[in-house]
């Protein structure tokens, strides 16, 4: 039997809570750099918001850090889908 579980939350927090090789599919659509903000200016997690980086290099660097962590939790046959 196949089980599907959808997890919604900050990917850094959610991924950190998952064991190695435990996920078959990661599908994500991170915000574009400096295009849209989902959190109000006074939100406590505002500084962590993906897309609020000050340069394209910082934005891509942050995404690459996430990819390394996603690689840890993906099964050997798992897939990563990033929609930009």
N, CA, C and O atoms as a Tinker XYZ file with bonds, in Angstrom:
   336  protein
     1  N      0.839000   -1.169000    0.000000    73     2
     2  CA     0.000000    0.000000    0.000000    64     1     3
     3  C      0.886000    1.234000    0.000000    63     2     4     5
     4  O      1.900000    1.273000    0.696000    81     3
     5  N      0.515000    2.225000   -0.763000    73     3     6
     6  CA     1.246000    3.481000   -0.841000    64     5     7
     7  C      0.601000    4.504000    0.076000    63     6     8     9
     8  O     -0.623000    4.618000    0.142000    81     7
     9  N      1.420000    5.228000    0.764000    73     7    10
    10  CA     0.930000    6.267000    1.662000    64     9    11
    11  C      1.429000    7.615000    1.180000    63    10    12    13
    12  O      2.601000    7.756000    0.831000    81    11
    13  N      0.561000    8.597000    1.157000    73    11    14
    14  CA     0.944000    9.964000    0.812000    64    13    15
    15  C      0.734000   10.841000    2.032000    63    14    16    17
    16  O     -0.305000   10.779000    2.688000    81    15
    17  N      1.715000   11.643000    2.321000    73    15    18
    18  CA     1.631000   12.573000    3.442000    64    17    19
    19  C      2.135000   13.919000    2.966000    63    18    20    21
    20  O      3.241000   14.021000    2.435000    81    19
    21  N      1.344000   14.933000    3.150000    73    19    22
    22  CA     1.716000   16.283000    2.762000    64    21    23
    23  C      2.163000   17.026000    4.015000    63    22    24    25
    24  O      1.462000   17.034000    5.027000    81    23
    25  N      3.323000   17.642000    3.937000    73    23    26
    26  CA     3.847000   18.388000    5.075000    64    25    27
    27  C      4.003000   19.839000    4.632000    63    26    28    29
    28  O      4.666000   20.129000    3.636000    81    27
    29  N      3.396000   20.725000    5.371000    73    27    30
    30  CA     3.455000   22.144000    5.048000    64    29    31
    31  C      4.179000   22.859000    6.181000    63    30    32    33
    32  O      3.873000   22.651000    7.355000    81    31
    33  N      5.143000   23.705000    5.819000    73    31    34
    34  CA     5.867000   24.465000    6.835000    64    33    35
    35  C      7.141000   25.013000    6.246000    63    34    36    37
    36  O      7.413000   24.836000    5.059000    81    35
    37  N      7.924000   25.678000    7.069000    73    35    38
    38  CA     9.222000   26.174000    6.623000    64    37    39
    39  C     10.099000   24.967000    6.317000    63    38    40    41
    40  O     10.328000   24.119000    7.180000    81    39
    41  N     10.578000   24.899000    5.100000    73    39    42
    42  CA    11.319000   23.710000    4.662000    64    41    43
    43  C     12.531000   23.419000    5.531000    63    42    44    45
    44  O     12.883000   22.256000    5.725000    81    43
    45  N     13.174000   24.449000    6.055000    73    43    46
    46  CA    14.350000   24.206000    6.913000    64    45    47
    47  C     13.948000   23.476000    8.186000    63    46    48    49
    48  O     14.644000   22.555000    8.615000    81    47
    49  N     12.843000   23.870000    8.793000    73    47    50
    50  CA    12.383000   23.225000   10.024000    64    49    51
    51  C     11.838000   21.829000    9.748000    63    50    52    53
    52  O     12.157000   20.873000   10.456000    81    51
    53  N     11.018000   21.726000    8.717000    73    51    54
    54  CA    10.403000   20.439000    8.390000    64    53    55
    55  C     11.466000   19.424000    8.001000    63    54    56    57
    56  O     11.467000   18.304000    8.511000    81    55
    57  N     12.368000   19.799000    7.108000    73    55    58
    58  CA    13.385000   18.862000    6.639000    64    57    59
    59  C     14.295000   18.419000    7.777000    63    58    60    61
    60  O     14.671000   17.249000    7.847000    81    59
    61  N     14.648000   19.328000    8.659000    73    59    62
    62  CA    15.515000   18.976000    9.788000    64    61    63
    63  C     14.882000   17.919000   10.690000    63    62    64    65
    64  O     15.590000   17.175000   11.369000    81    63
    65  N     13.558000   17.852000   10.697000    73    63    66
    66  CA    12.866000   16.897000   11.564000    64    65    67
    67  C     12.709000   15.516000   10.932000    63    66    68    69
    68  O     12.245000   14.588000   11.594000    81    67
    69  N     13.088000   15.368000    9.668000    73    67    70
    70  CA    12.887000   14.105000    8.961000    64    69    71
    71  C     14.130000   13.229000    9.017000    63    70    72    73
    72  O     15.251000   13.735000    8.964000    81    71
    73  N     13.937000   11.919000    9.125000    73    71    74
    74  CA    15.094000   11.015000    9.114000    64    73    75
    75  C     15.701000   10.887000    7.716000    63    74    76    77
    76  O     15.045000   11.172000    6.714000    81    75
    77  N     16.943000   10.462000    7.667000    73    75    78
    78  CA    17.631000   10.221000    6.397000    64    77    79
    79  C     16.842000    9.227000    5.549000    63    78    80    81
    80  O     16.211000    8.309000    6.072000    81    79
    81  N     16.888000    9.424000    4.240000    73    79    82
    82  CA    16.309000    8.488000    3.258000    64    81    83
    83  C     14.856000    8.121000    3.572000    63    82    84    85
    84  O     14.474000    6.954000    3.485000    81    83
    85  N     14.052000    9.116000    3.936000    73    83    86
    86  CA    12.677000    8.819000    4.336000    64    85    87
    87  C     11.615000    9.437000    3.427000    63    86    88    89
    88  O     10.419000    9.282000    3.676000    81    87
    89  N     12.046000   10.136000    2.375000    73    87    90
    90  CA    11.100000   10.862000    1.533000    64    89    91
    91  C     11.274000   10.432000    0.076000    63    90    92    93
    92  O     12.395000   10.367000   -0.427000    81    91
    93  N     10.158000   10.138000   -0.597000    73    91    94
    94  CA    10.212000    9.742000   -1.999000    64    93    95
    95  C     10.088000   10.916000   -2.959000    63    94    96    97
    96  O     10.601000   10.858000   -4.076000    81    95
    97  N      9.412000   11.982000   -2.538000    73    95    98
    98  CA     9.203000   13.122000   -3.424000    64    97    99
    99  C      9.187000   14.416000   -2.630000    63    98   100   101
   100  O      8.478000   14.539000   -1.631000    81    99
   101  N      9.970000   15.369000   -3.083000    73    99   102
   102  CA     9.907000   16.733000   -2.560000    64   101   103
   103  C      9.483000   17.606000   -3.730000    63   102   104   105
   104  O     10.129000   17.619000   -4.778000    81   103
   105  N      8.395000   18.333000   -3.539000    73   103   106
   106  CA     7.883000   19.262000   -4.548000    64   105   107
   107  C      7.799000   20.617000   -3.879000    63   106   108   109
   108  O      7.083000   20.785000   -2.891000    81   107
   109  N      8.527000   21.586000   -4.412000    73   107   110
   110  CA     8.556000   22.895000   -3.779000    64   109   111
   111  C      8.497000   23.996000   -4.816000    63   110   112   113
   112  O      8.908000   23.814000   -5.961000    81   111
   113  N      7.985000   25.132000   -4.406000    73   111   114
   114  CA     7.899000   26.307000   -5.254000    64   113   115
   115  C      8.315000   27.518000   -4.434000    63   114   116   117
   116  O      7.467000   28.259000   -3.935000    81   115
   117  N      9.639000   27.720000   -4.294000    73   115   118
   118  CA    10.088000   28.834000   -3.460000    64   117   119
   119  C      9.768000   30.179000   -4.100000    63   118   120   121
   120  O      9.678000   30.284000   -5.324000    81   119
   121  N      9.598000   31.202000   -3.273000    73   119   122
   122  CA     9.348000   32.543000   -3.816000    64   121   123
   123  C     10.532000   33.022000   -4.660000    63   122   124   125
   124  O     11.674000   32.637000   -4.406000    81   123
   125  N     10.265000   33.839000   -5.636000    73   123   126
   126  CA    11.324000   34.460000   -6.422000    64   125   127
   127  C     12.062000   35.489000   -5.577000    63   126   128   129
   128  O     11.517000   36.007000   -4.602000    81   127
   129  N     13.272000   35.777000   -5.943000    73   127   130
   130  CA    14.072000   36.781000   -5.254000    64   129   131
   131  C     13.428000   38.158000   -5.383000    63   130   132   133
   132  O     13.203000   38.645000   -6.491000    81   131
   133  N     13.139000   38.772000   -4.261000    73   131   134
   134  CA    12.648000   40.161000   -4.178000    64   133   135
   135  C     11.365000   40.420000   -4.965000    63   134   136   137
   136  O     11.080000   41.566000   -5.312000    81   135
   137  N     10.600000   39.390000   -5.246000    73   135   138
   138  CA     9.382000   39.584000   -6.025000    64   137   139
   139  C      8.135000   39.601000   -5.149000    63   138   140   141
   140  O      7.230000   40.411000   -5.354000    81   139
   141  N      8.097000   38.709000   -4.181000    73   139   142
   142  CA     6.885000   38.568000   -3.374000    64   141   143
   143  C      7.289000   38.230000   -1.942000    63   142   144   145
   144  O      8.239000   37.483000   -1.710000    81   143
   145  N      6.565000   38.782000   -1.007000    73   143   146
   146  CA     6.794000   38.480000    0.391000    64   145   147
   147  C      5.503000   37.912000    0.963000    63   146   148   149
   148  O      4.421000   38.456000    0.744000    81   147
   149  N      5.627000   36.828000    1.688000    73   147   150
   150  CA     4.458000   36.188000    2.273000    64   149   151
   151  C      4.274000   36.536000    3.743000    63   150   152   153
   152  O      3.224000   36.267000    4.327000    81   151
   153  N      5.294000   37.131000    4.333000    73   151   154
   154  CA     5.233000   37.451000    5.760000    64   153   155
   155  C      5.190000   38.959000    5.958000    63   154   156   157
   156  O      5.842000   39.694000    5.217000    81   155
   157  N      4.433000   39.435000    6.946000    73   155   158
   158  CA     4.436000   40.867000    7.232000    64   157   159
   159  C      5.812000   41.302000    7.763000    63   158   160   161
   160  O      6.570000   40.492000    8.296000    81   159
   161  N      6.109000   42.568000    7.610000    73   159   162
   162  CA     7.427000   43.103000    7.980000    64   161   163
   163  C      7.796000   42.826000    9.435000    63   162   164   165
   164  O      8.978000   42.674000    9.743000    81   163
   165  N      6.819000   42.756000   10.333000    73   163   166
   166  CA     7.109000   42.553000   11.754000    64   165   167
   167  C      7.045000   41.084000   12.187000    63   166   168   169
   168  O      7.105000   40.787000   13.380000    81   167
   169  N      6.924000   40.173000   11.231000    73   167   170
   170  CA     6.850000   38.744000   11.570000    64   169   171
   171  C      8.195000   38.278000   12.120000    63   170   172   173
   172  O      9.236000   38.665000   11.587000    81   171
   173  N      8.203000   37.456000   13.176000    73   171   174
   174  CA     9.476000   37.021000   13.775000    64   173   175
   175  C     10.367000   36.208000   12.833000    63   174   176   177
   176  O     11.583000   36.175000   13.021000    81   175
   177  N      9.794000   35.561000   11.840000    73   175   178
   178  CA    10.589000   34.753000   10.912000    64   177   179
   179  C     10.911000   35.496000    9.613000    63   178   180   181
   180  O     11.397000   34.886000    8.660000    81   179
   181  N     10.650000   36.782000    9.565000    73   179   182
   182  CA    10.843000   37.558000    8.334000    64   181   183
   183  C     12.267000   37.417000    7.783000    63   182   184   185
   184  O     12.440000   37.286000    6.571000    81   183
   185  N     13.270000   37.442000    8.631000    73   183   186
   186  CA    14.665000   37.357000    8.183000    64   185   187
   187  C     14.990000   36.007000    7.543000    63   186   188   189
   188  O     15.964000   35.899000    6.797000    81   187
   189  N     14.198000   34.991000    7.822000    73   187   190
   190  CA    14.432000   33.655000    7.256000    64   189   191
   191  C     13.685000   33.428000    5.945000    63   190   192   193
   192  O     13.852000   32.387000    5.310000    81   191
   193  N     12.876000   34.380000    5.543000    73   191   194
   194  CA    12.016000   34.192000    4.375000    64   193   195
   195  C     12.833000   34.025000    3.098000    63   194   196   197
   196  O     13.649000   34.880000    2.754000    81   195
   197  N     12.606000   32.917000    2.403000    73   195   198
   198  CA    13.270000   32.680000    1.127000    64   197   199
   199  C     12.790000   33.738000    0.145000    63   198   200   201
   200  O     11.594000   34.009000    0.038000    81   199
   201  N     13.744000   34.332000   -0.570000    73   199   202
   202  CA    13.416000   35.381000   -1.519000    64   201   203
   203  C     13.709000   36.765000   -0.976000    63   202   204   205
   204  O     13.659000   37.743000   -1.722000    81   203
   205  N     14.017000   36.866000    0.315000    73   203   206
   206  CA    14.329000   38.167000    0.906000    64   205   207
   207  C     15.832000   38.439000    0.950000    63   206   208   209
   208  O     16.265000   39.440000    1.522000    81   207
   209  N     16.618000   37.564000    0.357000    73   207   210
   210  CA    18.064000   37.758000    0.324000    64   209   211
   211  C     18.394000   39.038000   -0.445000    63   210   212   213
   212  O     17.617000   39.485000   -1.289000    81   211
   213  N     19.536000   39.610000   -0.145000    73   211   214
   214  CA    19.875000   40.901000   -0.749000    64   213   215
   215  C     20.528000   40.797000   -2.125000    63   214   216   217
   216  O     20.599000   41.794000   -2.844000    81   215
   217  N     21.005000   39.612000   -2.504000    73   215   218
   218  CA    21.638000   39.458000   -3.820000    64   217   219
   219  C     21.206000   38.140000   -4.458000    63   218   220   221
   220  O     20.801000   37.213000   -3.756000    81   219
   221  N     21.290000   38.052000   -5.785000    73   219   222
   222  CA    20.999000   36.771000   -6.436000    64   221   223
   223  C     21.918000   35.650000   -5.947000    63   222   224   225
   224  O     21.479000   34.508000   -5.815000    81   223
   225  N     23.185000   35.965000   -5.678000    73   223   226
   226  CA    24.121000   34.940000   -5.203000    64   225   227
   227  C     23.677000   34.376000   -3.849000    63   226   228   229
   228  O     23.757000   33.168000   -3.625000    81   227
   229  N     23.209000   35.246000   -2.946000    73   227   230
   230  CA    22.719000   34.771000   -1.649000    64   229   231
   231  C     21.466000   33.918000   -1.815000    63   230   232   233
   232  O     21.309000   32.904000   -1.134000    81   231
   233  N     20.584000   34.321000   -2.707000    73   231   234
   234  CA    19.362000   33.565000   -2.987000    64   233   235
   235  C     19.707000   32.164000   -3.489000    63   234   236   237
   236  O     19.191000   31.172000   -2.976000    81   235
   237  N     20.583000   32.087000   -4.495000    73   235   238
   238  CA    20.974000   30.774000   -5.034000    64   237   239
   239  C     21.746000   29.957000   -4.007000    63   238   240   241
   240  O     21.574000   28.741000   -3.922000    81   239
   241  N     22.589000   30.614000   -3.233000    73   239   242
   242  CA    23.326000   29.903000   -2.188000    64   241   243
   243  C     22.383000   29.276000   -1.168000    63   242   244   245
   244  O     22.593000   28.146000   -0.727000    81   243
   245  N     21.351000   30.013000   -0.801000    73   243   246
   246  CA    20.362000   29.472000    0.130000    64   245   247
   247  C     19.622000   28.287000   -0.451000    63   246   248   249
   248  O     19.381000   27.299000    0.242000    81   247
   249  N     19.255000   28.381000   -1.735000    73   247   250
   250  CA    18.574000   27.250000   -2.382000    64   249   251
   251  C     19.490000   26.032000   -2.457000    63   250   252   253
   252  O     19.037000   24.904000   -2.264000    81   251
   253  N     20.771000   26.251000   -2.734000    73   251   254
   254  CA    21.707000   25.124000   -2.794000    64   253   255
   255  C     21.896000   24.469000   -1.428000    63   254   256   257
   256  O     22.057000   23.251000   -1.345000    81   255
   257  N     21.879000   25.258000   -0.365000    73   255   258
   258  CA    21.932000   24.669000    0.979000    64   257   259
   259  C     20.717000   23.781000    1.222000    63   258   260   261
   260  O     20.833000   22.702000    1.802000    81   259
   261  N     19.557000   24.239000    0.776000    73   259   262
   262  CA    18.340000   23.442000    0.924000    64   261   263
   263  C     18.436000   22.147000    0.127000    63   262   264   265
   264  O     18.033000   21.090000    0.612000    81   263
   265  N     18.963000   22.219000   -1.082000    73   263   266
   266  CA    19.095000   21.019000   -1.921000    64   265   267
   267  C     19.976000   19.986000   -1.228000    63   266   268   269
   268  O     19.680000   18.792000   -1.272000    81   267
   269  N     21.047000   20.430000   -0.592000    73   267   270
   270  CA    21.916000   19.477000    0.123000    64   269   271
   271  C     21.155000   18.776000    1.247000    63   270   272   273
   272  O     21.347000   17.581000    1.469000    81   271
   273  N     20.301000   19.502000    1.950000    73   271   274
   274  CA    19.521000   18.899000    3.035000    64   273   275
   275  C     18.429000   17.994000    2.465000    63   274   276   277
   276  O     18.158000   16.930000    3.022000    81   275
   277  N     17.805000   18.401000    1.372000    73   275   278
   278  CA    16.792000   17.549000    0.742000    64   277   279
   279  C     17.428000   16.248000    0.259000    63   278   280   281
   280  O     16.810000   15.186000    0.331000    81   279
   281  N     18.654000   16.333000   -0.229000    73   279   282
   282  CA    19.348000   15.120000   -0.674000    64   281   283
   283  C     19.481000   14.120000    0.478000    63   282   284   285
   284  O     19.390000   12.910000    0.269000    81   283
   285  N     19.691000   14.619000    1.666000    73   283   286
   286  CA    19.824000   13.754000    2.849000    64   285   287
   287  C     18.553000   12.973000    3.121000    63   286   288   289
   288  O     18.618000   11.796000    3.477000    81   287
   289  N     17.396000   13.606000    2.960000    73   287   290
   290  CA    16.146000   12.943000    3.327000    64   289   291
   291  C     15.531000   12.137000    2.184000    63   290   292   293
   292  O     14.658000   11.301000    2.417000    81   291
   293  N     15.979000   12.382000    0.952000    73   291   294
   294  CA    15.414000   11.621000   -0.171000    64   293   295
   295  C     15.905000   10.176000   -0.160000    63   294   296   297
   296  O     17.056000    9.893000    0.173000    81   295
   297  N     15.002000    9.270000   -0.532000    73   295   298
   298  CA    15.403000    7.878000   -0.714000    64   297   299
   299  C     16.306000    7.796000   -1.943000    63   298   300   301
   300  O     16.344000    8.736000   -2.737000    81   299
   301  N     17.029000    6.697000   -2.115000    73   299   302
   302  CA    17.901000    6.581000   -3.294000    64   301   303
   303  C     17.160000    6.737000   -4.631000    63   302   304   305
   304  O     17.753000    7.159000   -5.624000    81   303
   305  N     15.893000    6.403000   -4.653000    73   303   306
   306  CA    15.108000    6.556000   -5.898000    64   305   307
   307  C     14.174000    7.759000   -5.827000    63   306   308   309
   308  O     13.289000    7.907000   -6.670000    81   307
   309  N     14.362000    8.618000   -4.828000    73   307   310
   310  CA    13.503000    9.772000   -4.644000    64   309   311
   311  C     13.700000   10.846000   -5.702000    63   310   312   313
   312  O     14.694000   10.847000   -6.429000    81   311
   313  N     12.747000   11.752000   -5.776000    73   311   314
   314  CA    12.795000   12.837000   -6.759000    64   313   315
   315  C     12.617000   14.190000   -6.077000    63   314   316   317
   316  O     11.930000   14.317000   -5.063000    81   315
   317  N     13.259000   15.191000   -6.666000    73   315   318
   318  CA    13.127000   16.570000   -6.210000    64   317   319
   319  C     12.592000   17.385000   -7.373000    63   318   320   321
   320  O     13.152000   17.371000   -8.469000    81   319
   321  N     11.493000   18.100000   -7.120000    73   319   322
   322  CA    10.892000   18.982000   -8.131000    64   321   323
   323  C     10.897000   20.389000   -7.556000    63   322   324   325
   324  O     10.295000   20.641000   -6.512000    81   323
   325  N     11.580000   21.309000   -8.241000    73   323   326
   326  CA    11.612000   22.698000   -7.812000    64   325   327
   327  C     10.994000   23.518000   -8.936000    63   326   328   329
   328  O     11.522000   23.564000  -10.046000    81   327
   329  N      9.876000   24.163000   -8.640000    73   327   330
   330  CA     9.181000   24.984000   -9.621000    64   329   331
   331  C      9.522000   26.438000   -9.341000    63   330   332   333
   332  O      9.169000   26.984000   -8.296000    81   331
   333  N     10.213000   27.055000  -10.286000    73   331   334
   334  CA    10.549000   28.484000  -10.146000    64   333   335
   335  C      9.830000   29.272000  -11.217000    63   334   336
   336  O      9.970000   30.493000  -11.284000    81   335
